Amino acid sequence: MRRRTPPLPSPLPQRDGIDPVRVRLPGEGAWATVREHLVERLGPARAEIVDGMLEAGLVVGADGRAVAPDAAYVPGMFVWYHRELPPEVPVPFPLEIVHRDEHIVVVDKPHFMATTPRGSHVTETALARLRRELGLPALGAAHRLDRLTAGLVLFTVRPEERGAYQSLFRDRRVRKVYEAVAPYDPELALPRTVRSRIVKERGVLAAYEVAGEPNAVSRVELVEHGARGLGRYRLLPATGQTHQLRVHMNTLGVPILGDPLYPEVAAAVPAGDFRRPLQLLARELEFTDPVTGTEHRLRSGRVLEAWTSYDGWAAAPSTGTGQ
């Protein structure tokens, strides 16, 4: 079996919990200088930014030395730099630690916080915040939880152990229990196991079901039902397709409260609008630690507000600044 060559260590430190960008110059190309390649890579509109970074010595090679503005293009060369990130509206909810040892950190993530940097959510992510607050620059995510979903997420402390924990989720050796608030339908026979084939296309917000061999399996149980025609549900995914529980609840005719994609894609809300969070919570994680052999049974302490205080959830004012 061929061993993977470990990546070159970065000559630049993290900034605000975010790793610098690493670029490997292609083996073939007509660029005369490093600058020409970076301008083409980032887009001509950012040529002035590239020039400013090079002039300020912010683009470095593997030896940590600044790349000169007129440095010749060298195929296979690596360069590093930090992206200039636009300001992000802080997510005004706590990121609570449920378990921490020398191998893992498990946190109770709030709604609206992305797990790892992606798109417009970079510094205001669980990973970046934990790296800053805990002083653990090598911290990495073993799996992901949707930005709109709250609950338990597992991070690894040591990069060399990350694969062992990621394999727990890949090989379905983690028992995951979710909780949701959705409409109550007395005609819907529960519990039941939903099986379907879910497709999520790149660049398309909502996933959808198609005919074919099922790749998504979820058990849906009704815990209780109460006022306003709502039910509290216990969801146990056996697979991990994108938006799986949200799609399956919608298929059953009881879409999760606060879902901006199912049954219909809603208009985007301004940054900083933290009202009416999706009523989906990753409540429990249960697994055998692949490094220590410890049996972990972890539980989120969060509540779903639409169940405990529907009026407060439905009428909550915006806590952000908008844009």
N, C-alpha and C positions, 0 to 999 in steps of 0.2 A: 504494500500500500504506500503510495507516494505521500510524503509528509509535506504539509503546507509550510512555506517559508513565512516565518513570523514577520509582521510589518515592521518597517524601520521605526525606531522610536522618534517621537516628535521633538524637534529642537526648540519648539515653542511651548510654553506652559498653557494650561487652560485659561480661559477668560470667562468669568461669571459661570463657571461650571460647564463651559462649552469647549469642545476640542477644536483646534485649528483645522482648517481645510488642508488636506493633502492632495497634491496634484502630481500625477506621473506624466511626464511629457511623452506623447506617442512616439513609437519607433519610426514611423514614417510621417512625413509632412513637409510642406514647403515654407515653413516659418524660418525666418532668419534669426529672430531673437525670441527670448522668453516672453518679452512684452507682447509681441505679435500673437503668440499662441494664447496668452491670457485674455487679450482683448477679444479674440475670436471666440474663446470659450465662454466668456462672461457676457459678450454682446457689445457691439460698437458703441451703444449708448453709455456703456460704463468705461469707455476708454480713459476718460479724465480721472475716474476713480483709480483705475489701474496705474496710471502715471503717478498719481499722488502717493499710492502705496509704495511704488518702486523708489520714488524720490525720497520718501521718509524711511526707507530701509525696512519696510514691514513685510516684505516677501523674502524668505530665507531658504537656503539650501540645507542639505542634510548635516552640514557642519555648523549650522546656526548662523552663518555669515549672510549678510544682506546680499540679495541678487541685484547687480547693477542694472540701471535702466536700459543699458545697451548690451546686456549680457547675451552672448551667442546662444542659440538654441542647441541643446544637447539631447538627442533622443534617449529616452529612458531615465532622464534626470528627474528627481523629486524636488518639489518646492512646497513650502507651507506658508499659510497666511491666515489671519483672522478676518472673517467677514464683518463688515460694518452692519450691525443689526439695527433695524428701526425699533423705537421704544415699544414695549408691550404693556398692555393694561394688566396690572397685577391681579392674579386670581385671589380674591379676598377671603379664602377659606383655609383652615389649617390642614396641613399634611401630617397626619398622626402616625407615629411609629408603634406598631403592634408587637414586633419582635425584632431583636437585633443581637447578633453574635458575631464572631470573627469571620464567619463565612457569608452570611446573608443579612439583609435588612428587608423586613416586610412592613409595608406602610398601608394605611387606610386613606386612599386617595379621594379627594373631593370631586364632585361634579365640576365640569368645565376645565379641568386641568389635564393636558396631554401627558402621556407617560414619558415619551422621549421626544427630542426635538424633531419637528417636521413642519414644513410649510411656514406659516406665519407664527407658529407657536414654537419658540426656541428657548429663551431664558426662563419663561414662565411655564416650565414643565417639571414634572416630579423628579426626573433624573437630574436636571441642572440644579434645582433647588436643594436636593439632598446632597449633591456633591459639594455645594457651597456650605450648607449648614452643618454637615457632619465632617467636613474636611476629608472626604474620601474621593479624590480625583479619578480613581480607577473604577469607581462604582459603575455597574452596568445592569441593564434590565434583562431578566430571564424570560419575560413574556410581556405582552402589552394589554392594556385595557383601554377601550375607547375613551376619548376625551370627555364625552358626555356621560359616561358611566362612572359611578363612584364605587369604592370598595378596595379590596385587597390586591396589592401588586408586590411581587417578589423581585428584589434586586440582589445582585451578587457583589461581594466585596473584592474578591480576587479574580482577575481576568482568566487565570489558568483554570479556574473551577467553573467558569460560566457555562461551558458546554455541558457539564454534568447536570446542572440545574435546568438548562434549556431543554435537555433531552427528556426531563420529567414531563414537560408540557407537550413536547412533540410526540412522545410515546404514550400519552394519555395515562400517565401514572400519578396524576394529581386529581383528587376528587374536588370538584368545584360546585358550589351551591350559590345560586343567585336568588334575589328577591325582587319582585316587581309589583307595581300597582297599575291596574288596568281595569277596564269596564268588567262588570260581572254579568255573565250570560247564563241564566238558569238552564237553558237548553244545551249548553256545551258540556258534554260528558267528560269529566275529569276524575282521576288522573288519566293521562294518555301520553304515548310517546309519538312525537312528530318526526317523520323522516322525509327528507326531500333533497333535491340537488340545488344548491345555491351558487349563483355566479355573481362575482363582483368585478366589474370592468374598471380598469384604470381610467381615472378622470370622470367617472360617473358616480354621483354621490350615493345613490341607493343600490343595494344588491337586489337580485330577483331570483325567483325559482324557475327552473326549466325541467323538462322531462328528462329522465335518465337515471342512472344509478345514483342512489342517495349518497351525498357526501356530508350531510348535516343531520345530526340526531339529537333531539332534545326531549327530556321528560318534563311535562308540565303538570303541576299539582296546585289545586286551590287550597290555600291555608284557611281563609275565612272570607266572608263577604259582609259588607256593612252598609252604611248610609251612602246616599248619592249614587247608588247603583255601581259601586266599586268593589273590586276584589283584590285581595293580597295573595300573590302567587309565589310558589317555590319552583325554581327552574333549575334543572340539572342537565347541562350540556355534556354529551358524550364525545362531541367533536368540537372544533374551534374555528368554524368558518366566520368570516367577517360579518358582523351584524346578525349572526345566526339567531339569537334569542329574539331580537326585535322583529326579524322576518317571520319567525314561526308564530309569535304571538299575533302578529298582524294577519297571518294566514288563518288563524283560528277565529278571527273576527273580534279580537280583544287587543287592539294595539296598545302598547305601553303609554301611559300618560306622559306628555311632554316630549314625545318623539317628533323631531322636525322632519323626518324622512318617510315615516310609515304611518298611515297609508299613503300620504301625499307629501312631496317635497315642499316644504314651506320656504318663504322668502328668508334670506339670510338676515340675521340680527346684527346690530352694530357691535363692535368690540366693546367689552365692558358691560354688556347686558347679561346679567346672571340670573334672570328671572325664570321661574318655572322649569327647573332642571328635569331632565329625563328621569323618570321614576324607576330606575334600574340600578341595582346594587349587587356587587360581588361580595356576598355575605361570608362565605367560608372557603378556606383552603385546607386540604388535608393531604399530607404526603409523607413519605419516608425520606429523610435527608440523604442524598446519594453520597455525601462526603462523611458525615458523622454517624449515620444510621439512626438518628433521632426521629421519633414519630412526632410530627407537627400537626396540631389541630388548632387552626387560627380562625378568629371570628371578628368581623367588623362590628364596631359599636355604633355605627351610624343608623339613623332612622330615615324612612322615606316620608317626607313631609306631607305629601298628598294624602297619606293614610292617617297620619296623626293630627294634621291640621290643614285640611283641604283649603279652607278660605285663605289661610296664610300663604300656602303654596301658589294658589291661583292669582292672588292679588298683590303679591310681593312687589314693591317698587324696585327699579333698577338700582344696583349697588355700584355700577361702574360709571365711566365718564362718557361712554359712547364715542362716536367719531364722525 
